[in-house]
Amino acid sequence: MRAGLLVLVVASLAAGCGGGGVGEGGGAGGPIEQARALIEQGDYDGALARLGGGTDPESLYLLGRAWAGKAATGMPSPDGGLSPEELQALDFLDRAVTARPDHAGAHLAVAELLAPHVPAPGASGAAPDATPGPVVTADRVLAAYGAAVQADPADKESVEALIRFALRVERSREAEAGFRELASRDRENPDVLVRFGDFLVGRGGDPEAALGVYAQALIWRPDDSETRLKVADVHIAAARGHVEQRQFVAAEARLREARKNVGNQGSPQAAELRRVERELADVSGRR
């Protein structure tokens, strides 16, 4: 894993954003805990009533969540911008982050509030300066997700959310950073590693790096035939390229690696392996 990649990505997007978890205020049964429970139940007006005019970071965070909840149950803004409820929520959440820059929950809530307002690349919609309120950009959302990730080193939800958003807006560098961070937080989970490898083969554009990630997954799940077939796919694709460039020794080396991982001779990979072997024999004159 490239150490510090996620930190560099976040720093480039949100210099100065910090970490930490949700914090102070109200013991069990107090207004803050009551408001938190009401938010989880969907009683946003009840939560707002409990919180009143609280100005501590936790109250501001929960006020923001309550207003965000009201926004989610109301009508969206007809112009595609932030609704009045969303603007209210953002104000409270921004104040919570200002009061406590290491508030992970507030950073995550900001990102989740704003993310739906960032269209996927190529999507039609109003230009950012055509709608009232603050301009919502992918960079701002990624910065908020990144700050939440840095704030809570044990949390995986914020990392998953960062990855989902980065993939949606086609920000491969940030998605890769998210995958690396998730793999470091969930080291013994082969499913995470396989997902990371699939990303590298696809949108990440680095199948050679994927081989190393798949190898790590196979350490934890050596009998995973599906992942072994993914490894074979990478080697077969590389072998095809070597054959086209008449690099026969390199092609044969790749085919040997593919044979180790194909297993089921009835698989599509096995059929493709045999085809590339025949092509290599024909082109190299070894038939």
C-alpha angles and dihedrals in degrees: 000000000000103000116228097012093125092047090053092049093050093044090055091052103036115017110194099021111136142194145247140105138271110297155175136016142074123020123229108316093014124126094267095051091043090051091048091053092048091052090052088051092050095248096133097161090051090052092050090051092051093049097046111170097340113163103184115108095255094050091048090050093051092045087055092049091049093052090045088053091052089049092052091054095045135070117291119243108274092222093054094247128113115301120233089258091051091049089052091048092049091050092054093044093048089051090050091052092046091051093044115018091185095061104125095185093054093049091049092047090052091052094047091047095051102034096082089057093062109086121218113258111281094018116136119240145114118313113255093249092050094071128067123247130035120341109252113210135176089244092058093049093046089049091053093048090046092051090051090050092051091045097061114035092188099050120102099175094074091049091051090049091050091052093049092050095044091052092048093053092040097244099149096174092057092042091053090049089052093050091050091050092047091050090052091051095046100034100163097046110105092188091064091048093049090050089050091050091049089052092051092050091049125025093003091062095212110107092163090061088047090062090063092048093048088050090057090050090052091054088064095036108024094168093059100125093178092059091046088056089053088054089050090051091056093049093046092051090050090048091054090054092050092050091051089052091045091241093145100169091051091046092053091049090054092047090053090055090048092052090056091059106035097082103160107067090202094062123108088244091057091051092049091047091055091048093052090046090055091047091050091050092049096046095043093046092237096124 
